[in-house]
Amino acid sequence: MDSKLTLSVNTEVIAAAKKLAKVKGKSLSQVVEEILLELLKFNQIQLEHGCKAKKIKFSPELKKIRGLIKLEPDFDLKQAKLSRLTKKYL
């Protein structure tokens, strides 16, 4: 059974999401539902296995390169992703 859901989302994110949906040939609702389902699956797997971010063990290869990239203290990952996706799909 489907229900309506009202969300408040940044207008740039909405525009990028609509473009993504169009590229995939799906409605925005379908794309959002798929993302939510994937998020729920991921979290369920974490819950079932008792995983938490602090318990993740890094491989020796990853440990070697960890910390090589230095970001500014005010670096906004969310904005960087949004900017990249906007350039890619708009």
C-alpha positions as CSV (number, residue, x, y, z in Angstrom):
1,M,0.0,0.0,0.0
2,D,1.4,3.4,-1.0
3,S,1.2,6.5,1.2
4,K,2.0,10.1,0.6
5,L,5.1,11.6,2.2
6,T,6.0,15.3,2.4
7,L,9.7,16.2,2.7
8,S,11.6,19.4,2.9
9,V,14.6,19.2,0.6
10,N,17.1,21.7,-0.7
11,T,15.9,23.0,-4.2
12,E,19.2,22.1,-5.8
13,V,19.0,18.5,-4.5
14,I,15.4,18.2,-5.8
15,A,16.5,19.5,-9.2
16,A,19.4,17.0,-9.4
17,A,17.2,14.2,-8.1
18,K,14.6,14.9,-10.8
19,K,17.3,14.8,-13.5
20,L,18.6,11.5,-12.1
21,A,15.1,10.1,-12.1
22,K,14.6,11.2,-15.7
23,V,17.9,9.6,-16.8
24,K,16.8,6.4,-15.1
25,G,13.4,6.5,-16.7
26,K,11.7,6.5,-13.3
27,S,9.6,8.9,-11.2
28,L,11.1,10.8,-8.4
29,S,9.0,8.8,-6.0
30,Q,10.4,5.5,-7.3
31,V,14.0,6.8,-7.0
32,V,13.4,8.0,-3.4
33,E,11.7,4.7,-2.5
34,E,14.6,2.7,-3.9
35,I,17.1,4.8,-2.0
36,L,15.1,4.4,1.2
37,L,14.9,0.6,0.7
38,E,18.7,0.4,0.1
39,L,19.3,2.4,3.3
40,L,17.0,0.2,5.3
41,K,18.7,-2.9,3.9
42,F,22.1,-1.5,4.8
43,N,21.1,-0.6,8.3
44,Q,19.4,-4.0,8.8
45,I,22.6,-5.8,7.8
46,Q,24.5,-3.6,10.3
47,L,22.0,-4.4,13.1
48,E,22.1,-8.1,12.4
49,H,25.8,-8.2,12.5
50,G,26.2,-5.8,15.3
51,C,28.4,-3.5,13.1
52,K,29.1,0.0,14.1
53,A,31.4,2.5,12.4
54,K,33.9,2.2,15.3
55,K,34.1,-1.6,14.8
56,I,35.1,-1.5,11.1
57,K,38.6,-2.8,10.6
58,F,40.6,-1.3,7.8
59,S,42.7,-3.5,5.5
60,P,46.5,-3.0,5.6
61,E,46.3,-1.4,2.2
62,L,43.7,1.1,3.3
63,K,45.6,1.9,6.5
64,K,48.7,2.8,4.3
65,I,46.7,5.5,2.3
66,R,44.5,6.6,5.1
67,G,45.0,10.3,5.9
68,L,46.8,11.1,2.6
69,I,44.0,13.5,1.6
70,K,43.9,16.6,3.7
71,L,40.6,18.5,3.6
72,E,39.9,22.0,4.8
73,P,38.3,22.1,8.3
74,D,35.1,23.7,6.8
75,F,34.9,21.2,3.9
76,D,31.2,20.3,3.3
77,L,31.0,16.8,1.9
78,K,27.3,17.1,1.3
79,Q,27.7,20.3,-0.7
80,A,30.6,18.8,-2.7
81,K,28.5,15.8,-3.7
82,L,25.6,18.0,-4.6
83,S,27.9,20.2,-6.8
84,R,29.4,17.2,-8.5
85,L,26.0,15.6,-9.2
86,T,24.5,18.9,-10.4
87,K,27.4,19.4,-12.9
88,K,27.1,15.8,-14.1
89,Y,23.3,15.7,-14.6
90,L,22.4,19.3,-15.3
